[in-house]
Amino acid sequence: MREPITEEKLTGLKKQANDIRISIIEMLVEAGSGHSAGPLGMADIFTALYFHILKHDPFYPAWPERDRLILSNGHICPVLYATMAHAKYFPVEELLTLRKFGSRLQGHPHRDFLPMLETSSGPLGCGLAQAVGMALAERITLSELAVGSGLQVVSGNAPHPLEAPHSNSHYIFCMMSDGEHDEGNTWEAIMMGGKEKLDNIIAIVDRNHIQIDGNTEDIMPLEPMRAKWEAFNWHVLDIDGHDFKEIINAVEEAKAYKGKPTVIIAHTIPGKGVSFMENKFEWHGKPPTTEEAEVALKELGARS
């Protein structure tokens, strides 16, 4: 059972998210390359996941009952690395090796370099398809186990060999960007997830309205995003991606909802916490200079 969301807990999560944002700036300025806006914008969601929501164990990353987290938009990996380091998967000091030769912290997540990752990622639009594949594989395995034990597998109105209910032992979280909706394979995965009623998938979309070349609605309009997901038979929730109560409550609702996968459209501010980066698409794919990093760290409270 999860601990209650007390005011003390919320204060702790906010401080943790701020520490993660500080680490992100320190990583990026040391690397001299990388993405700034998305990682800063998603720091609250990753903090909520790793410090309250996910079933995981940094000292036993392969724990079979762990929740799976797939980062589809691999370019925001600084927030994943920073959160994992603060959650004790590896030393915080290692964050300063980001993008350096021989580092485990590649510019896009690479499972061969950092084994505690569920998947490698980089090409946009692939993460949800991976999540669907993992969810189907689990369902097939459970179905086979049920058949082997003599149990009849029935779900919905008719028996179906692929519709065994999942074990509820873990969930598959897929972190996605809004810009990834420009990729056709994203929609193929959305269709498949809805068709197969994969209610152990919880997708979280970073709806920050920017991508590398400009604002999403100027490049390839995505609205009405909610109606589009609903049309593909997903349970859809809209939240403020910086409100910890909304983030946590949305995940709890997603877990309780059966018969459809859930997508949480998290409205975030790209560059959150650094005034000159917020809501500016120019910061999608570049790091701060040394001087800019000093200003950013001061705004985040890391400098007096």
N, C-alpha and C positions, 0 to 999 in steps of 0.2 A: 504494500500500500504506500502511495506517495505521501510525503509529508505535506501538511497544509500550507497554503500560500499566506503566510503571515506578513505583517509589515516588516518585521525583521528579515524575513526571507527575501522580500522584494528589495529591501535596501542592499542586502548582500549580493543579489543578482545584478543590480545596477552597478555596484562597485566592480564586480567581476567583469561585466561588459566593458566598462571604461578601461580597466586594466588590459583587456584584450585589444581594445582600440589603440592603446598606447603601444602595445607590442606590434601591432600591424604597421604603424607608422615607423617604428624603429627598424622593423624588418625591411620595409620597402626602401627606406633611404639608404640603408646599408647595402642592399642589393643593387640599387640604382636602376631597377626595372621592376615591372609588375603592375598590378591593378590596384587602385586605391578606393574608388567609389563603392563598388559592390561589397568588398569585405567590411568596410566601415558600416555600411547600411545593414548588413546581416549580423552584426555582432550580438545584438540582443537576442535574435532567434537562436543562434548557435549556443549562446550562454544558457538560454532556457533549456535547450535540448540536452546539453552535456552536464548541466548542473542541477537539473530537476526532472527532466522527462525521460530520457533514454535509459533503457536497461543496458548497462555496459560495465566493464571492469578494466581499467587501464593496466592492471597487473595480470590480467588474463584476457587479452584481446580476442582470442579465439573461442571464448565461452560460447557454447552452442545456443544458449538461451538468449544471447544478446540481441537487442534490436539492431537492424542493419541500417546504415546511413550511406546513401549513394550521393555523391556530389556530381550532378550532371554538368553544371556550369563550372568546370574545373578552374577557370581563370580566377575565381574568387578564393582559391585555396589559401591565401594568407590568413583568412579568418578561420578556416578549418585547422590549419597548423597551429595558430596561436591558441585556439580553444583547446586543442588536444594537449598542447604543452602545459597550459594552465591546469588541465585536468589530470596531469601527471603521466601522460603517455610517454613523454620524453622530456629532457631538461629544457627549461625555458631558454637557456643560453644558446641552445642549438638553433633557435629561430633566426639568429643572425647569419646563418649559413644559407638562407634562402637563395635559390638560383645560382649558387656558387658551384664550381666544378667539383664533382664527387659528393655533393651534399645529398642527403636523403630527402631534402625538401625541394623538389623540382618545381619548375614554373607552372606545371600542371601535375596533379597528383599521379604518382607512378607507384603501383603496388609492389613492383619488384624492388624499389628503393625503400619503401616504407610499408612493411608487410601488414601493419595493423589497419591499413586501408581496405575497404571491401572491394573496390574496383579502381582501375586507372581511369582517368577521364581527361578529356581535352576537346575532341570533336563535339560541337554542340548538338543537342537533340538526342543524344544516345542514352542518357541516364534513365529516363522513364522506361525505355524498352528493356534495359537491363533489370529494372525493378519488376516489370511485368514478367520477364523470364524467370526471375528468382521466385516470384510468388506462384507462378504456374508449376515450377519444378517442385516446390514444397507441397502444393496441392496434389500433384501426381503421386508423390511419394506417400503422402497420407492416404490417398486412395488405394494404392497398392497394399499398404499396411492393413487397411481396413478389410480389403478383399481377402488378404492372406489370413486374417483373423476370423473370417466368416461373417463380418458385419456388412450390412447393406448400406451403401453410400447414397444418401438422398439429400438433395438441397432444392429449395424452391418448389415448383409444382410438379417436377418430373425428375426421375433418376437420371443422372448424367455422370459418366466416369470421371469427368474433370471438375465436378462441382462439390467435391468433399469440402466441408467447412475446415478452415485452417485451425491450427492447434491453439491459437491465442497465446502461444508461448512467446512470440515476438512479432514485431511489426517491421515493415520495410519503409523507411523514410527516404524520399527522393527530393533533393534540393534542386530547384530549377530556376533559371532566369526567365524574365518575360521575353527577352529578345530571342530565346530559343524557340518561341512559337513561330518564328519565321521558317523553321526547319520542318520539312514535310514528315520526317520520321517521328517527330514529336506527336503529330496528330494520329499517325498509325498506332503508336503506343497508347494514346488516349482512347482510341476506338477499341483496341484489344482489351485494355483494362476494364472499360465499361461493359463490353460484351461478356467477359468472363466473371464479372462481379467480384473483382479481387479486393475484398474489403480489408485485407491486411496491408494494403498500400496506403500510405499517407504522403501525398505529394505537397510540397510547399513551394509556391511560386514567389520569387522576389519581384514584386510589381513595383519597380522603381522608375519606370517610364524612360530609362535611358539605355542606349547601346553605344557601341564605339563610335559610330558615325553621326549620332544625333539623338533626338527624341523618338521613342518608338512610334508614336502616333504620326510622325512625319515620314518615317522610313517605311513602315508597314503597319498600318493601323491594326491594333489588336482587340479593340473594344467592339462589341460587348463581350469581354472575356468570360464573365460569369455565365452568361447565357450559352456561350459556345461549349464550355465544359459540361453544363447541365444537359445540353442536347446530346452529348455522348455518354449519358447515363452515369455521370459522376455526382457525388454529394459535394456541394460547393459551400465553402465558408469564406467570408471576407473579414479580415481583421486589420487592426493597426499593428504593424510588425515591430513596433517599439514598445508596445504595452504588454508587459510580462503576464498580467492576468489574462488578457485576450489570447495570447499565444498558448498558454498552458490550458486554458479552458477549451480552446478550439481543438487541441490534440485529444483531450479527454472526450469531447463530443465525437471526434472522428473514430476513436476506438469503440465507442458505444454504438455507432451507426453500422448496421449490418445490411448486406445485400448489394452495396455499391462501394467502390473505392472513394476515398475523399481527397479533394484538393483544397488546400488552404491558400487563398490568394492573400499574401501578406503585403500590405501597402507600406513601403519603406522609403526613407529619404537617403538616396545615394550620397556617400560622403558624410553621413551622420556624425555630428560631434565636432567637425572642423568647418568653420563658417565659410571659408573661401572654396571649399569643395562641394558643399551641399547643393544637390539638384543640378549640378553642372555636368553635362555629358563629356566635357573635355577631360574630366578626371576618371573616366571609365577605365582607361588603359595606360595610365602613366603614374610614376611615383613622384613624391615630392622631392624638390631639391633640398640641400642641407638647410638653407635658410627657411624654406617653406616648412620643413619638418620641425624646426625649432618653434615656429609660430603654432603649428598644429599641436605639438606636445604641450605647449604652454596653455592652449585652450582646453586641452584634456586634463590639465592639472598635474602634468609630469614635470613641469618647470615652474619656478616661482617668478 
